[in-house]
Amino acid sequence: MKLKSILTIFAFYLFLNMDAQDKIIINPNAPEITFEKELIDMGTYNQYDDAKSRCEFIFTNTGKEPLIIEKAKGSCGCTVPEWPKEPIAPGETAVMKINYDEKRVGPYTKSITITSNAKTSPKIVKVKGKVVPDESNNSPIKPSGGAPIVK
């Protein structure tokens, strides 16, 4: 009988703990990251046009506490984000700079995942565009004739 009582109390305790795990507390004052645009179309541009391979995402902290961006990561190594490391105060606007590797020819759509202390974390923004080959032969990489063939 004593064992049955202990098992019943233990089962009740487990039930209460499982129920507590489902209750997520959301901070109503938490920061909120709001982007002017969540997709930037960089258009079509020539390979090795470094200026055209860069863009900026403008965002505002629309929450009530400082926004801290922990990290931002491109979907591959060809998309490199640069973000503010200091806290962004409520109502303050900031910029996240993106650089796409313009040496890669062809169309692209890349995502940047932003991890922060905002309510909507992680947040994903995207860039897209198309890089066309530079046919002017002004590229920094010049074709070489290669080594002579010895017979």
Disulfide bonds with the S-S distance in Angstrom:
Cys76-Cys78 2.36
